[in-house]
Amino acid sequence: MEKIIKGKAFVFDANIDTDQIYPGRFLDLTDPEDVAKHAMEGADPNFVRTVKKGDLIVASTNFGCGSSREHAAVTLKAAGIGAILADSFGRIFYRNAINLGIPAIVCPDIRSSVSKGDLLSVNVASGEIINETTGAILKAQPFSPYVMSILDNGGIKSLVKGQLQEQGLK
Amino acid sequence: MHAIEKILARAAGMKAVKTGEIINCKVDLAGINDLYLQTIRSFFEMGGNRVSDPGKVIVFLDHYAPASTIAQADNQKQFREFCWDQGIDLLMDIDQGVCHQVLADKGMSYPGEVIVITDSHATTHGAFGAFGTGVGATDLAIILATGQLWFRVPEIIRINLEGGLKKGVYSKDIALHIIGTLGADYGVYRAVEFTGPVLRDLGISERMALCNMTTEMGAKTAYIQPDEITTSFLKNKMKQDYTVFTTDSGYAYFAEHTFDVSNLKPQVAAPHSVDNVADVVKYAGKPINQAFLGTCTGGRTEDLAVAAAILKGKHINPRTRFIIVPASKSVFLEAMNRGYIQALVEAGATFVTPGCAACLGTHQGILAPGETCITSSSRNFPGRMGHGKAEIYVASPAAVAAAALEGKIVDPSDYVK
């Protein structure tokens, strides 16, 4: 995947659960375009109207806690979010985001270092995050080699697809 | 090694595993529910053709039971057709109930098993000494295609429960107290094991509630070492043998906490966070519009028994509605045989189809703006059960039933014989 991701930050506080990221009443929608229309609706009803492709989400601890709904990751991807940076993540959301090829980056104290609208430059490989608005530099936790390989493949589906094809050839 | 690590090592075909290691495990039972049509889509997007082991896959139509919209009906239709096409015989249709309770009822949750379900509350199966964990649609699709999934071996936290519970205090109160003390993110990426003498007083139903609620502190899985309570529960339900793994003496936990529950009072998680926990009396007198009893957290026969004992021969407050969703068909039938349903309906309760119902705000008891609900389910996130301006208080089944009776939050201890 791209080594450097640059984008404008939307900021959220602690314990943003997947019901706020994607309300349960819309779970019967399945096409990503429809799912994108309700991104972050429970936390910020104006989000969908103002988000632009490549924007970033910055959050405090436990972002994506609660339900295992993959819609929460699908909606952010379909809304064009380039990366999610948080002090920590709910574990199922973390897997879902990585599986879809969204860099979910664990960076302790990121929330307190970023304000809404700050321009961030994120080096996915090295974990260096530069807040170009304030000049602050932060260091994210590195991805494990396996997670990095999922992101490099644009998500786990293409990775598994390749493995299944290889097994088919044997 | 810890028993959880031994389960994972067995599933990974390894002699030993260590904390932090990424391993690939064979999954003994993979469950999909009707919110996760994306599972089928991801399976085909990955080039899947035939499900690798259809006998290890179970599909639950529980979240939308029965369908309330055309879109829900269409999702369920596609699931049924997928099961028929793929030879998945374990199709639990809309009559069966919530996935976790169905597995318990059918003896499909047992010691040493690796259970992966597209549902965060899969931690519930720790009550049986299984490794249960929740995943999203695409992870489950990988299991459909390969029979396996990768896991990071988690750090393990021991929570030791000492003392004895007072009248009117339940494992739900213990869970809420622990989450309130340690925080909603304390268990993230980690596993939680419960130990201690209190477990001897907790039957399977209460253990399931306890393990279920570890999801609300972020836990990957929960665990209770199987004992005679576990084996006697499974005795008449299971045909096959199972292995009970035990933790090596001297195993070093990531952290250990002891809670003496002897003086614990009924608890409540107030809006809008599961760790915003206090004694229920702090909110006594708060009027409620809806009381909600049920789901995988608090809708078992024992929970309906508590509610029936409080309400038998009485009637709920006229300004309150009391919605009850039995966790499963078996629970519904057993409660019926014991007369709980009769007593509760006469007391003014509204029963809905066994399943998830209003817990996740899709149907069967949605809240209007400005309304207040007390629930025996697990979550009070903003908008969880309907409008974002509704308020949800999470408490024990006894607290829910007592609140339905009075039309306001009360201390349930005064209502339990």
Chai-1 contact restraints between the chains, C-beta under 6 A:
chainA,res_idxA,chainB,res_idxB,connection_type,confidence,min_distance_angstrom,max_distance_angstrom,comment,restraint_id
A,N15,B,A184,contact,1.0,0.0,6.0,A-B,restraint_1
A,N15,B,S273,contact,1.0,0.0,6.0,A-B,restraint_2
A,D17,B,F381,contact,1.0,0.0,6.0,A-B,restraint_3
A,D19,B,F381,contact,1.0,0.0,6.0,A-B,restraint_4
A,D19,B,G383,contact,1.0,0.0,6.0,A-B,restraint_5
A,D19,B,R384,contact,1.0,0.0,6.0,A-B,restraint_6
A,P23,B,G383,contact,1.0,0.0,6.0,A-B,restraint_7
A,G24,B,L360,contact,1.0,0.0,6.0,A-B,restraint_8
A,G24,B,G361,contact,1.0,0.0,6.0,A-B,restraint_9
A,G24,B,T362,contact,1.0,0.0,6.0,A-B,restraint_10
A,R25,B,G361,contact,1.0,0.0,6.0,A-B,restraint_11
A,R25,B,T362,contact,1.0,0.0,6.0,A-B,restraint_12
A,L27,B,L35,contact,1.0,0.0,6.0,A-B,restraint_13
A,D28,B,T69,contact,1.0,0.0,6.0,A-B,restraint_14
A,D28,B,A71,contact,1.0,0.0,6.0,A-B,restraint_15
A,D28,B,Q72,contact,1.0,0.0,6.0,A-B,restraint_16
A,D28,B,N75,contact,1.0,0.0,6.0,A-B,restraint_17
A,T30,B,L37,contact,1.0,0.0,6.0,A-B,restraint_18
A,G42,B,P382,contact,1.0,0.0,6.0,A-B,restraint_19
A,G42,B,G383,contact,1.0,0.0,6.0,A-B,restraint_20
A,G42,B,G388,contact,1.0,0.0,6.0,A-B,restraint_21
A,T61,B,D185,contact,1.0,0.0,6.0,A-B,restraint_22
A,N62,B,D185,contact,1.0,0.0,6.0,A-B,restraint_23
A,S67,B,S120,contact,1.0,0.0,6.0,A-B,restraint_24
A,S68,B,T118,contact,1.0,0.0,6.0,A-B,restraint_25
A,S68,B,D119,contact,1.0,0.0,6.0,A-B,restraint_26
A,S68,B,S120,contact,1.0,0.0,6.0,A-B,restraint_27
A,S68,B,G134,contact,1.0,0.0,6.0,A-B,restraint_28
A,S68,B,G136,contact,1.0,0.0,6.0,A-B,restraint_29
A,E70,B,Q38,contact,1.0,0.0,6.0,A-B,restraint_30
A,E70,B,G136,contact,1.0,0.0,6.0,A-B,restraint_31
A,E70,B,A137,contact,1.0,0.0,6.0,A-B,restraint_32
A,S88,B,V188,contact,1.0,0.0,6.0,A-B,restraint_33
A,R91,B,V188,contact,1.0,0.0,6.0,A-B,restraint_34
A,R91,B,Y189,contact,1.0,0.0,6.0,A-B,restraint_35
A,R91,B,K220,contact,1.0,0.0,6.0,A-B,restraint_36
A,I92,B,S120,contact,1.0,0.0,6.0,A-B,restraint_37
A,I92,B,G134,contact,1.0,0.0,6.0,A-B,restraint_38
A,R95,B,D139,contact,1.0,0.0,6.0,A-B,restraint_39
A,N96,B,G136,contact,1.0,0.0,6.0,A-B,restraint_40
A,N99,B,T138,contact,1.0,0.0,6.0,A-B,restraint_41
A,Y146,B,I22,contact,1.0,0.0,6.0,A-B,restraint_42
A,K157,B,E45,contact,1.0,0.0,6.0,A-B,restraint_43
A,K157,B,M46,contact,1.0,0.0,6.0,A-B,restraint_44
A,V160,B,M46,contact,1.0,0.0,6.0,A-B,restraint_45
A,V160,B,I142,contact,1.0,0.0,6.0,A-B,restraint_46
A,K161,B,M46,contact,1.0,0.0,6.0,A-B,restraint_47
A,K161,B,G47,contact,1.0,0.0,6.0,A-B,restraint_48
A,L164,B,G47,contact,1.0,0.0,6.0,A-B,restraint_49
